[in-house]
Amino acid sequence: MTGLSGQEMAALRRGIGRDPGPAEEAIVAAEWSEHCSYKSSRAHLSMLPREGAHAVRDASYDSGVLDVGGGYVVTVHIESHNHPSAVEPYGGAATGVGGVIRDILSAGTRPVAILDGLRFGEIESDAHARWLFRRAVAGIADYGNCIGVPTVGGEVGFGSCYAGYAIVDVAAVGFGRRDRLIANRASAGDAVMLVGGATGRDGIGGAQFASDALEGEDRSAVQIPDPFMEKLVIEAILEARDAGMLRALKDLGGGGLSCAASETADSLGVGITIDTGGVHVREGGMRAPEIMTSESQERMMAIVAPGDAGRLEAICSRLGVPCSRIGTVSEGGELRVRHAGSEVARLPASVVANAPRLERDAREPEYLARLAALREPAHGGSAELSSALLSLLSSPNMVRQGDGHTVRGRQGELLQRDGVRAHMAHAGDRRGGPRRRDAAGARSRRRRRANRDRHDAPRARGIRVPL
C-alpha cells in the first residue's frame, strides 16, 4: 500500500514550508488518496449538473439534498466499496452500507432505504465469483436488516472482465424536515465530540488500499461492521438533532479522524485541535497516526457548543453509545493534533483537504472500434432465432431483478409471509380442488386484511416513525 507519491510529497512541502512529520504524512496520505479526495475524478464529476430548482446547495453536506415540498427533504448518497468487498465480501459490502447510511445521517435526515449496483465474474463457471456474490449480497442485506432500513432495489451483472474482483456500489436515501437539517457551523471554543464505536487498528490505511491497484489480500485494511452500534448511533444523533445541540456533523469513513477533522475545518473556515488522549480506543498502545487514520466503523464527529457537550454525553450514555470529547474548535484554519502531551501535527486544513489534481492518461478502449465494425449477422430462420432467445434468457444477467426486498419491522415480515402463503394456496395446491383452494385463498385474504389493519392502525392514531 502506497502513501504519497514523489510529486505529492513535493506539493505538501510547498504547502507547509517544511518536511512533514510522521503523523502529518499519514494524515495527508489518507486525505489525498483517490478514495477521499477524488483527485483524478473530480474534474469529470464537476461536469455533472449541480444546480436545480429543488437542490439544496451546501458544500459541507456529504449527501445530495432535494427539497420535495411541504417542508420536507430527501437526501441521497452513493459510494463504492470495491476493494474491501473483493477481499472480504461480507464485511466489505456491509461496511459500505454503514458508510452511506452515516452520510445520510450527517445531513440530519433519517435513512429510510438502501439500493445497490453489483458486478461479479461469471457465477456459472467461477466458484470464487459465486462466493463473492453470495457473501456481498448477504453483507448488504444483513446490515440493513439489523438497523431496520430496507434494501428496496438494486441490480447485478456478471462478466468475465470482473473475474477475481467485485464492483459494489451502495446507495442510501434519507427523509426529513428541511428545518431540521444540520446547519454545519462552528465557532472558536466549540467542543469536538466523537460519537459511536471504539477506535481500533482495523481499517488503518483503508482509504489508500481502496485507491490503489488490488495486488493482495490486505484484510487489515477491511473494516469490521457493527450494525447494532450503527442503529444506536442513528437514534442518538437524531435525538441530539431534535434538541438543537448539533452545530456540525461529519461521518468518520475513509481516512477516519484525519479526513473528518480536516474537511470540516476547511469547509467551515475554522481550526480544529484534536487530543488523541480523549479518543475512546479498542486497544492500548495506539500511536497518533493509527488513531488519526483508523477507519473503525460506526463513528461520527459532532461539533457542539461547550455547554452542550455534557448533554450529548448524557443522550449517548442512556442509549449505550460511547461518546467522548476529543478536541476544540479554534481560529486560524489549522488542523492540530496532540498526542501524549506533545503536538505531533500542525497543518493548514486547506492544504490537507484539497489534494493536488491528478491528470490520468486516457485513450479510447480498443473494443469500441471492434463493435463499430460489426455487421448484422445473417440467421437461419425462426429456429435459430428461438435458440438465440432461449440462450439469452438463460443468462444470469437477464434474471429479473428488484423483487427481493426487506421490510422494516415485524409487521412487514407477516405481510411478506402471508403473501407467499396466498400464492401457494392459489397456485400450489392442486389436490384439494377449487373449493379447497378458494377456502385457502379466503383465509389468506382475511389474514392480509387483518395484518393491513394492524399495520395502518398506528398511522390512524397519529403515531409516526420519527424523522
Legacy VTK file of the C-alpha trace (Angstrom):
# vtk DataFile Version 3.0
C-alpha trace
ASCII
DATASET POLYDATA
POINTS 467 float
0.000 0.000 0.000
1.492 3.322 -1.047
1.451 6.697 0.677
2.303 9.978 -1.024
3.958 9.987 -4.432
7.120 11.994 -5.019
5.148 14.793 -6.671
2.633 14.842 -3.843
5.350 14.973 -1.201
6.877 17.939 -3.019
3.468 19.641 -3.133
3.000 19.048 0.594
6.412 20.545 1.384
5.493 23.636 -0.639
2.148 23.869 1.103
3.526 23.788 4.648
7.024 25.177 4.007
8.894 22.270 5.603
9.211 18.485 5.767
6.166 16.801 7.347
6.444 14.675 10.465
5.309 11.013 10.546
1.811 11.810 11.845
1.413 14.663 9.372
2.448 12.493 6.439
-0.028 9.774 7.488
-2.852 12.309 7.816
-2.215 13.827 4.392
-1.705 10.440 2.699
-5.142 9.362 3.890
-6.867 12.569 2.787
-5.028 12.729 -0.538
-5.989 9.185 -1.524
-8.315 8.917 -4.521
-10.993 7.423 -2.251
-11.153 10.551 -0.101
-10.049 13.377 -2.390
-11.349 12.331 -5.842
-8.117 13.890 -7.111
-8.378 12.355 -10.593
-12.152 12.017 -10.922
-13.260 15.379 -9.504
-12.657 17.118 -12.853
-15.033 14.698 -14.565
-17.604 14.723 -11.756
-17.699 18.517 -11.911
-19.216 18.265 -15.392
-22.405 16.782 -13.947
-25.291 19.213 -13.260
-25.312 20.580 -9.713
-27.917 23.338 -9.902
-31.654 22.827 -9.818
-34.864 24.367 -8.602
-35.136 21.833 -5.787
-31.458 21.274 -4.988
-30.338 22.437 -1.546
-26.730 23.516 -2.021
-24.303 23.288 0.882
-20.672 22.346 0.349
-20.475 20.799 3.809
-23.098 18.102 3.125
-21.844 14.634 2.248
-25.119 13.777 0.508
-27.288 15.380 -2.117
-30.281 17.211 -0.646
-33.527 17.811 -2.561
-36.446 19.917 -1.377
-39.577 17.854 -2.108
-42.062 20.426 -0.813
-44.180 20.673 2.287
-41.125 21.450 4.388
-39.505 18.066 3.692
-36.259 16.993 2.026
-34.889 13.812 0.504
-31.171 13.047 0.824
-29.252 10.648 -1.429
-25.703 9.332 -1.337
-23.819 6.605 -3.201
-20.333 5.155 -2.738
-18.284 2.230 -3.963
-16.655 -0.337 -1.688
-14.933 -2.464 -4.296
-11.501 -3.407 -2.944
-12.728 -4.339 0.563
-15.568 -6.392 -0.935
-13.169 -8.207 -3.272
-11.028 -9.223 -0.274
-13.724 -9.880 2.344
-17.102 -9.558 0.598
-19.376 -9.801 3.632
-17.596 -7.202 5.758
-16.645 -5.046 2.786
-20.201 -4.768 1.493
-21.691 -4.382 4.970
-19.386 -1.509 5.930
-20.170 0.094 2.582
-23.810 0.210 3.659
-22.877 1.630 7.055
-20.853 4.408 5.448
-23.585 5.678 3.128
-26.119 5.473 5.953
-23.967 7.778 8.092
-23.546 10.204 5.186
-27.332 10.470 5.047
-27.438 10.899 8.820
-24.782 13.636 8.753
-27.241 15.944 6.980
-29.723 15.467 9.818
-32.100 13.106 7.999
-33.276 9.622 8.864
-32.075 6.870 6.483
-35.082 5.073 5.009
-33.842 2.956 2.089
-30.802 1.183 0.632
-30.057 0.357 -3.016
-27.112 -1.375 -4.656
-25.413 -1.997 -8.004
-23.175 -5.068 -8.156
-20.837 -6.736 -10.660
-19.063 -10.086 -10.375
-17.352 -12.697 -12.526
-19.182 -15.496 -14.353
-21.034 -17.213 -11.496
-21.981 -20.248 -13.610
-18.361 -21.295 -14.087
-16.402 -19.371 -11.440
-16.717 -20.654 -7.867
-14.872 -17.646 -6.486
-17.313 -15.295 -8.213
-20.232 -17.216 -6.686
-18.651 -16.873 -3.255
-18.134 -13.136 -3.696
-21.695 -12.711 -4.950
-23.349 -14.600 -2.101
-21.281 -13.016 0.651
-21.588 -9.445 -0.659
-25.357 -9.720 -1.042
-25.605 -11.221 2.440
-23.496 -8.405 3.902
-25.723 -5.723 2.386
-28.945 -7.459 3.430
-27.841 -8.313 6.967
-26.567 -4.820 7.752
-29.771 -3.205 6.518
-31.957 -5.676 8.402
-30.080 -5.089 11.651
-30.572 -1.312 11.511
-34.158 -1.514 10.224
-33.519 0.074 6.829
-34.854 -1.919 3.825
-32.988 -2.688 0.644
-35.645 -1.532 -1.817
-33.900 -2.078 -5.129
-30.737 -2.877 -6.991
-29.228 -4.556 -9.999
-26.495 -7.079 -10.615
-24.434 -8.162 -13.615
-21.857 -10.848 -14.347
-18.974 -10.966 -16.791
-15.527 -12.429 -17.288
-13.985 -8.934 -17.072
-14.820 -8.929 -13.342
-13.077 -12.256 -12.594
-11.355 -12.163 -9.209
-12.938 -8.833 -8.355
-16.228 -7.239 -7.292
-17.939 -3.944 -8.016
-20.060 -2.991 -5.005
-21.864 0.341 -5.251
-24.223 1.072 -2.386
-26.683 3.956 -2.169
-28.860 5.242 0.641
-31.890 7.523 0.738
-32.935 9.672 3.671
-36.003 11.710 4.525
-36.550 14.539 6.967
-37.702 18.063 7.611
-35.815 20.896 5.966
-35.850 22.945 9.159
-34.022 20.087 10.932
-31.073 19.877 8.545
-27.735 20.258 10.319
-26.622 23.848 9.661
-22.884 22.955 9.791
-21.340 25.927 11.517
-18.734 26.281 14.251
-17.149 28.924 16.426
-13.913 29.068 18.389
-14.344 27.275 21.704
-16.924 24.744 20.473
-16.385 21.167 21.607
-15.422 18.422 19.132
-17.090 15.130 20.100
-16.544 11.555 18.916
-19.761 9.506 18.928
-20.006 5.769 18.262
-17.800 2.701 18.258
-14.339 2.488 19.756
-11.292 3.263 17.611
-9.089 0.281 16.806
-6.486 -0.804 14.304
-8.988 -2.243 11.829
-9.181 -0.362 8.557
-5.957 1.615 9.032
-4.871 2.678 5.570
-8.225 1.618 4.141
-8.575 4.765 2.028
-5.194 4.213 0.360
-5.979 0.490 -0.023
-9.256 1.344 -1.770
-7.424 3.758 -4.080
-4.517 1.554 -5.215
-4.439 -1.403 -7.590
-5.578 -4.563 -5.833
-2.430 -6.662 -5.613
-3.050 -8.731 -2.491
-5.474 -9.554 0.270
-4.760 -6.937 2.915
-7.542 -7.917 5.308
-6.309 -5.480 7.965
-7.489 -2.680 5.667
-11.071 -4.025 5.708
-13.210 -2.524 8.460
-15.291 -4.578 10.907
-19.061 -3.912 10.761
-21.255 -3.487 13.849
-24.788 -2.669 12.639
-26.271 -2.759 16.121
-23.993 0.093 17.191
-24.954 1.914 13.982
-28.636 1.713 14.920
-27.920 3.221 18.340
-25.781 5.961 16.775
-28.643 6.850 14.416
-31.099 7.284 17.286
-28.626 9.202 19.464
-27.762 11.624 16.654
-31.397 12.250 15.737
-32.303 12.893 19.377
-29.421 15.341 19.694
-30.537 16.993 16.446
-34.062 17.435 17.800
-32.595 19.017 20.932
-30.850 21.575 18.706
-27.383 20.874 20.047
-25.585 19.734 16.858
-23.736 22.634 15.249
-21.905 20.406 12.728
-21.778 16.696 11.983
-19.432 14.513 9.936
-19.173 10.789 9.251
-15.881 9.075 10.015
-15.456 6.990 6.882
-12.384 6.790 4.667
-9.374 8.376 6.352
-11.046 8.400 9.767
-10.459 11.400 12.005
-7.887 12.840 9.593
-10.442 13.424 6.873
-13.386 14.288 9.109
-11.465 16.958 11.010
-9.596 18.473 8.041
-12.628 18.599 5.739
-14.841 20.084 8.458
-12.258 22.720 9.377
-11.702 23.633 5.729
-15.388 23.853 4.755
-16.335 25.889 7.850
-13.250 28.127 7.807
-12.132 27.237 11.329
-9.287 25.389 13.009
-9.654 22.127 14.936
-7.356 20.784 17.637
-7.604 17.043 18.341
-6.237 15.470 21.522
-5.862 11.742 20.876
-5.969 11.098 24.619
-9.700 11.785 24.553
-10.445 9.210 21.836
-12.082 6.054 23.216
-9.957 3.232 21.808
-10.404 -0.507 21.490
-6.774 -1.407 22.116
-3.911 0.128 24.033
-0.635 1.489 22.716
-2.064 3.054 19.570
0.162 5.711 18.015
-1.069 9.069 16.783
-1.006 8.107 13.072
-3.018 4.975 13.868
-5.657 6.861 15.857
-5.979 9.587 13.251
-6.250 7.255 10.226
-8.146 4.332 11.766
-11.326 3.589 9.854
-13.137 1.743 12.626
-16.800 1.892 11.757
-19.980 3.352 13.269
-18.309 6.637 14.319
-19.292 10.264 13.800
-17.671 13.558 14.699
-20.025 16.175 16.130
-19.383 19.817 16.994
-21.473 21.251 19.816
-21.406 24.364 21.957
-19.237 23.914 25.086
-22.303 23.796 27.316
-23.907 21.033 25.253
-21.058 18.531 25.494
-22.450 17.064 28.710
-25.975 16.896 27.268
-24.749 14.941 24.246
-22.804 12.582 26.501
-25.959 12.019 28.569
-28.026 11.086 25.494
-25.339 8.696 24.306
-24.921 7.159 27.760
-28.643 6.448 28.023
-28.602 4.676 24.652
-25.356 2.819 25.301
-23.326 4.727 22.709
-19.701 5.614 23.562
-19.093 9.352 23.415
-16.046 11.432 24.287
-14.780 14.968 23.918
-11.707 14.807 21.703
-10.958 18.400 20.805
-11.824 22.051 20.411
-12.652 24.402 17.566
-10.162 27.239 17.196
-9.436 30.160 14.906
-6.722 30.195 12.262
-7.763 27.346 9.955
-5.210 24.794 11.193
-5.595 21.101 11.965
-3.564 20.414 15.086
-3.085 17.044 16.765
-1.777 16.420 20.257
-0.654 13.013 21.444
0.691 12.095 24.883
1.086 15.768 25.775
3.001 16.778 22.634
1.912 18.362 19.384
2.540 15.841 16.600
0.774 17.592 13.708
0.086 21.190 12.724
-1.169 21.624 9.187
-3.296 24.165 7.290
-6.695 22.476 6.891
-6.953 23.924 3.381
-3.790 22.061 2.359
-4.893 18.752 3.869
-8.443 18.879 2.493
-7.516 19.833 -1.087
-5.288 17.294 -2.792
-3.398 18.308 -5.947
-5.347 17.343 -9.063
-4.096 14.244 -10.830
-4.459 14.016 -14.616
-4.531 10.404 -15.743
-3.801 9.271 -19.296
-6.962 8.491 -21.256
-7.500 6.682 -24.526
-10.429 5.184 -26.357
-10.943 1.484 -25.499
-9.957 -0.830 -28.340
-13.196 -2.796 -28.182
-15.213 0.227 -29.354
-13.592 0.011 -32.777
-14.375 -3.708 -32.959
-18.004 -3.054 -32.041
-18.304 -0.337 -34.673
-17.056 -2.773 -37.327
-19.693 -5.413 -36.556
-22.455 -6.010 -39.077
-25.852 -7.575 -38.530
-25.327 -11.333 -38.876
-27.396 -13.494 -41.154
-29.577 -16.044 -39.431
-31.023 -19.389 -40.328
-34.685 -18.738 -39.654
-37.039 -18.898 -36.689
-35.482 -21.997 -35.124
-32.091 -20.304 -34.856
-33.673 -17.133 -33.514
-35.609 -19.132 -30.905
-32.417 -20.841 -29.797
-30.644 -17.494 -29.537
-33.529 -16.082 -27.493
-33.509 -19.026 -25.086
-29.747 -18.702 -24.693
-30.149 -15.014 -23.955
-32.930 -15.543 -21.423
-30.944 -18.241 -19.634
-28.099 -15.835 -18.871
-27.811 -14.762 -15.200
-27.670 -11.187 -16.484
-31.293 -11.489 -17.650
-32.713 -12.696 -14.342
-35.492 -10.407 -13.186
-34.118 -8.060 -10.554
-35.676 -5.822 -7.941
-38.246 -8.196 -6.415
-36.134 -9.130 -3.395
-36.619 -6.728 -0.525
-36.799 -6.489 3.201
-39.443 -4.642 5.123
-38.837 -2.722 8.299
-40.379 -4.286 11.355
-42.223 -7.439 12.315
-45.383 -6.377 10.516
-43.580 -6.376 7.214
-42.418 -9.937 7.855
-46.020 -11.021 8.417
-47.202 -9.331 5.238
-44.415 -10.860 3.206
-45.015 -14.314 4.690
-48.759 -14.204 4.075
-48.185 -13.064 0.521
-46.158 -16.219 -0.079
-48.853 -18.352 1.560
-51.549 -16.782 -0.605
-49.545 -17.557 -3.732
-49.067 -21.167 -2.619
-52.772 -21.516 -1.766
-53.857 -20.394 -5.217
-51.153 -21.935 -7.387
-49.642 -24.831 -5.486
-52.493 -26.878 -4.040
-53.886 -28.828 -6.973
-55.141 -31.804 -4.960
-57.798 -30.031 -2.938
-59.894 -28.861 -5.886
-61.430 -25.418 -6.437
-63.351 -25.386 -3.161
-60.261 -26.069 -1.038
-58.221 -23.534 -2.987
-60.980 -20.940 -2.621
-61.150 -21.543 1.126
-57.406 -21.225 1.448
-57.482 -18.050 -0.592
-60.250 -16.607 1.570
-58.294 -17.362 4.751
-55.223 -15.730 3.272
-57.201 -12.660 2.241
-58.622 -12.366 5.761
-55.121 -12.600 7.243
-53.840 -9.943 4.853
-56.730 -7.614 5.704
-56.116 -8.133 9.425
-52.420 -7.506 9.010
-53.076 -4.440 6.884
-55.470 -3.071 9.504
-52.899 -3.609 12.256
-50.207 -2.089 10.052
-52.298 1.015 9.333
-53.625 1.412 12.877
-50.647 3.374 14.257
-50.907 5.809 11.378
-54.621 6.252 12.038
-53.824 7.076 15.662
-51.338 9.721 14.552
-48.225 7.749 15.509
-45.362 8.034 13.020
-41.794 6.882 12.800
-39.778 9.946 13.939
-37.856 11.661 11.179
LINES 1 468
467 0 1 2 3 4 5 6 7 8 9 10 11 12 13 14 15 16 17 18 19 20 21 22 23 24 25 26 27 28 29 30 31 32 33 34 35 36 37 38 39 40 41 42 43 44 45 46 47 48 49 50 51 52 53 54 55 56 57 58 59 60 61 62 63 64 65 66 67 68 69 70 71 72 73 74 75 76 77 78 79 80 81 82 83 84 85 86 87 88 89 90 91 92 93 94 95 96 97 98 99 100 101 102 103 104 105 106 107 108 109 110 111 112 113 114 115 116 117 118 119 120 121 122 123 124 125 126 127 128 129 130 131 132 133 134 135 136 137 138 139 140 141 142 143 144 145 146 147 148 149 150 151 152 153 154 155 156 157 158 159 160 161 162 163 164 165 166 167 168 169 170 171 172 173 174 175 176 177 178 179 180 181 182 183 184 185 186 187 188 189 190 191 192 193 194 195 196 197 198 199 200 201 202 203 204 205 206 207 208 209 210 211 212 213 214 215 216 217 218 219 220 221 222 223 224 225 226 227 228 229 230 231 232 233 234 235 236 237 238 239 240 241 242 243 244 245 246 247 248 249 250 251 252 253 254 255 256 257 258 259 260 261 262 263 264 265 266 267 268 269 270 271 272 273 274 275 276 277 278 279 280 281 282 283 284 285 286 287 288 289 290 291 292 293 294 295 296 297 298 299 300 301 302 303 304 305 306 307 308 309 310 311 312 313 314 315 316 317 318 319 320 321 322 323 324 325 326 327 328 329 330 331 332 333 334 335 336 337 338 339 340 341 342 343 344 345 346 347 348 349 350 351 352 353 354 355 356 357 358 359 360 361 362 363 364 365 366 367 368 369 370 371 372 373 374 375 376 377 378 379 380 381 382 383 384 385 386 387 388 389 390 391 392 393 394 395 396 397 398 399 400 401 402 403 404 405 406 407 408 409 410 411 412 413 414 415 416 417 418 419 420 421 422 423 424 425 426 427 428 429 430 431 432 433 434 435 436 437 438 439 440 441 442 443 444 445 446 447 448 449 450 451 452 453 454 455 456 457 458 459 460 461 462 463 464 465 466
